[in-house]
């Protein structure tokens, strides 16, 4: 082989490696949402490490990817203004709840009021293992808490199952995801992680809280913004703190972490029929049934 041919071959191989890494980076980014989403848009829950190292043959590329607890997201959705962590006057906030046009499965119970109630302080999740109590950051995430309170009053979460357990082994993070009213959490249902409340709303409190163990945040596709819905996740590991500030944090666990640790240690079920192929329905082996969810 001549020197010129050898150079052409090396250039071709380099280009092929770049294309492969680009594809892997796109897949990694897709897997980083903790969320819920429409199958068509490939935005069902899936989380990986916030930074993925892709490389080989002496060529390394660091691809930053945003996490994913994710809720149904429309790829063509027009970005809406976000609510920052530092609200000057939460009482002046008007919430924008809009129809979810992603095509994901929904359980419609109406829309929350546009003026948020700033009184709620706690969210209690009554499960088949006991109560999990969350202290709410209502002043920093008023529209989020308002939505949760509305859905709770409509019994939206009653008798639903937490459908996803992310661990460092299966996704690079640690969290339990709930809030899909359609989820079966049996390791067989191909659409687990895609159900929603039928409406979406804007991000809040981004950067206002770290995603360390005990933090609770809304699920949303990693490549989406302002597409929050009914799904939420609870951080079970400090490794989750590596996630990019793309998910609305709205509280911290104050009771029941022992329950969550037991679920976490129990492992997960791999769903071979997950239609998105990105681990959005790795159900916990120890089933988690939400009997009732209240906000007070």
N, C-alpha and C positions, 0 to 999 in steps of 0.2 A: 504494500500500500504506500502510495506516495505521500510526501509530507502534506501536500495540499488536500488529498483525500482524507488523510488522518484528521486534519483541522476541520474539515466539513463534517466528519463523523462526530467529533467531539462537540461541535456546535449543535448538531442535531440532538445528541444525547442530552446536552445541557438544556436545550429547549424543551425536550420531553420531560426532564426532571422538573423544570419550572412549571409546566402544565399540570403535572401530577400533584405538585405541592399546592398549586393554586386550587385544585379540586379538593384536596384534603383540607385546606384552610376554609373553603366554603362550607364543607361538611362540618368542620369543627365549629364554625360560627353558628350553623344551624343547630347544632347540638347544644349550644350554650344557653339557649333560652330555657327558663324555668317556666314553662307556661302551658297555655292551652291554646289550641289553634285549629284552624280549618285544615283538613287534610289536603285540600287542593293547594293551599298556600304553603304546605309543609311546615306548619307551626304548632305541632303538638309538643307537650313538655319534653325537655331534654336538657341536661346541664353537663358541661365539661369544665375543665380547669379554665380559669380566665385567660391564661396565656398558654398557648400550645407551641411547642418547639418542633418545627418541621425541618428536616435536614438530612444530610447524607452526602457521601462523596465529596466532603469538604465544603459543601454549600449549605449554610444554615439560614433559615428564615424564621424570625419571631413574628407570629401572627397573634395580635391581641384580639380576643373575642369576648363578646359580652355574654353574660350568663343567661340561663334560661329557666326560670319558672315561667311559663308563658300562657297567655290567654289568647283566644282567637284574635287574629290580627289580619287586617286587610292590607295587602302589599301596596295598594294604591291610596291608602288613607292619607288625607291631608293632615300634616302635623298641626297640633293645637298647642296653645301656650301651656306651659307647665307651671305648677305651683312650687315655688322654691322652698327650701327648708326653713327659711326665715320669713314667716308671714308677718307683716306689720300689723294687720288687723284681720284675723280669721273671721270675725263676725261680718266683714264686708264681702266675703267670698260668695260667689254664685257658681254653683256646680253645673257642668255641661255634660249631661248624660245623653248619649246618642245611640241610635240604632246600630247594632252590630251587623255589618254587611258582609262579613267574611264567609258566610255560608256554613259556619260550624253548627253542630246540634245545639239547640237551646231549650231552656225551660223558662218560658216567659211569665213573669209575675207583675209586669208593669215597670214604671220608672220611679226612682226615688225623688223626693222633693228637691228643688234646685237650691233652696236655702238650707244649709247643713245645721244639724243640731250639734251644738258644741258641748253638751253635757256629758255624754257617755265617757266612762273612765275604764271600763273593763269589758272584755269579751270572754265568755265562758263556753268552752266546747265540751259538752257532755258526751263522752265516748264509751264504748263497751269495756274500756279499761279504767275508766274514772275521768275526773274533770281536769281539763287543761285550761288554766286561767292566763289571760294575756292583758297586760297593762297597756292601754291605748295611748298613742301620741295624737290625740284628737286635734290639738291646736296646730300641729304641723301637717296633718293629713285629714282635714275636715271632710272633704268630699269622699274619701275612702271610707272613713268611719261611718259617714252618713249612708253610704251604699251598703255596707255590712249590716248596719242597724235595720235598714229597710228590708233586706233579704231575710234577716233573722225573723222579723215580724211576720213575713210571708211564709215562714217555715221552709224556706228554700233549701236549707242545708240539712234538714231533718232526714235521717235514714239514708244519707249519702256516705260513700266510702272514699277514704284517702287512697288515691290511685297510684301514687308514685313515691318510691323511696330511692333517693339518689345517694350514693356513697362514693368515696374516693376510688373504689374499685370499678364501679360501673360508669362513673361520669366525672370524677375528679372533685366532687363536692359532697356535702352532706346535708340533706334536707328531706322533709316529708311534705308532699304536695296534696292539697285537698280542694274541694269546691267544684268539681265536675259533677253535675247532677245526673249524668248519664253513665258514669264510670261503674264498672263491675269489679275492678281491682282483683281479677282472678288469674291474670297472666295469659288470658285467652282473647279478651275483647280487643279487636284491632283499633277501636276508636277511643279508647281510654285517653283522657287528657285533652279532649277537644270540646267538651261540653261547656256551655256558658249561660249567662243570664239573659242574653238577647240584647244587651246594651253595653256600651263601652264608655270610658271617661278618662280624663287626663291624669298624667303622672303628678305625683306630689312628693315633697320631702326628699327629693333626690340628693344624695350626699349628706342628708341630715342624720343618718344613723349607719353604723357599720353593720355588715351582714354576718356578724359573729354569732356564735352559738346562742340560741334563744331569741334571736331577732325574727320577727314575722313580717312578711312582705307580700305584695301582690305578684301574681304570675303574669308574664308577658313575653311574647316572642322576642328573642335577642335583637332582631333586626327591625323591631317595631317600636313605636313610642306612642303614648297616649291612647293605648288600646286595652286598658285594664277592664276586667270583668269580675266574675264571681270567684275565680280560682286564687288561692293564696298558698304560701309555703312557709314552713317553719325551719329555720336553720338549726341543724343538729351538730354542726362541726365548725370550728373556727376557720377551717379551710374554705368555707363558703365566703369568707370575707374578701377573697381575691376577686369576687365578681365586680364587674364594672357597675357604677352607680346608674343602673337603668331600670331598677325595680323599686316601686314605692314601698318604703318601710313604714309600718304603721303601729308597731308595738313590740313588746318583749314578753317572753314567758315568765310569769312570776310563780306559777304553781303547775305541777304536773311534768316537770322535766324528767323525772324518774320514769314516768310512763313512756315518754318519747325515747329515752335512752334504751329502754327495753325493746321497743319497736325497731330502733336503729340496729341494735345488736342481733336482732332476729334474722337479718338478711332480706334479700329480695327475690322476686320471681321474674325471670327473663321472659318477655313476651315475644315469641318468634313471629307472631302475626301482626306486630305493630306496623301499621301501614306507612308510617313516616320513616321507619328504619333508624330512628335516632334515640331510642331508649326512653321515649316519653311515657311509657306505661310499665315501668319496672315496679310492680306492686310489692308492698311489704309482705313478707311471708306470714307475719302476724297481722291478721286483718284488723283494720281500724275503721270502725263504724261510728259516724257522728249521729248520735241519737237526737241531740238538740243543740242549737247554737243560740246564745243570747248575748245581747249587747246592752249594757246598763251603765 
